């Protein structure tokens, strides 16, 4: 190990940044290897500097990266050190949405991704469905109906899609379904706020979406995967058609 790495000078330049990123990756691997036990102290600053063979400045830069991603945080004082934390999925979802907006994701690309994920999710949800799961689906439909009755015509539908994804028991499906559904809603809200769609048409679109959701849940509860997939596909296609039809005054409440 060179003496330069043991210097306490602040990291400077691309090399030091890359070294800090490498150390952050090593810390992440150690967290995963240990089972990601929240609250576990990986070691004191001194111990970890020795373990990874870097300077204090590089190590602290690595910790900043780790803390930014909410994998761990540095706790000061007696018994302190780098403590494993639980990431906030909301922050992860927001970061993914920002990236996709920056990448100029199109509605067609959103549709294709959602279709693949949600068709897979609905099939797996049926395979793992339990009585509590059926109750969650029913509650989601009831809540959706209440919101529509109160005049809410935007954002009411996303909850059911999240519940179906969660019932699949696949964190990857849940995460990306939520990201894509929220981004879909963001796009629609922007169009809705800049348009002049009549409230009556908004309510009709919300009611149609709710009817489609009820039909999907019926198929899921019945354990009919092909029918559930068919209804999910038809529902998403209807939403996509409304989104992509610029001459259509009616905006989907999704």
C-alpha angles and dihedrals in degrees: 000000000000123000090238090068090054093054116114092216115125114269112264132184136008094297095059091045091052091048090053090050090051091051090048089054090051091050090050091051090051091050092051093044090054091053097258092271105186112229095025115137109225092195144293121289091256093049093049094046088056093044095053096034099228138121124272090250094054092044092051090050088052090050090052089056091047092049091048089058090043094236094126142343134214113248116199129213134039112345090013131133138116106336124198112239136188115254118237107239089204091064091048091050092048092050091051091049091050091050093049092049089050089049088054094236110197128226089246090055090048090051093050093049094045092048093054095044099043095046089053091045096051092051093050092044090058091050091053100035117138134176092265088050091054089050090053091052091049092048091050091053092047092050090048091052091049091053092049090049087053091054098257106148102164129063095005095111102053095078096066092051089051092050092051090049092049092049088057087067093221112125092199093056091045094050097048096040088055093046094049095042092051092047090049089053092048091056093048093047091053091051092044094051091051094045137069105232113161115249090236091060090047090053092048092052091049091050092050091050090051092050089052090051092052090051091051093050091049090056093045093051090047089055092237103145098177091051093045090051091047092052093045090050092048091048094051091044090054090051091048092050091054092047094050098044104090093183092056111101093196114088120203114244096227 
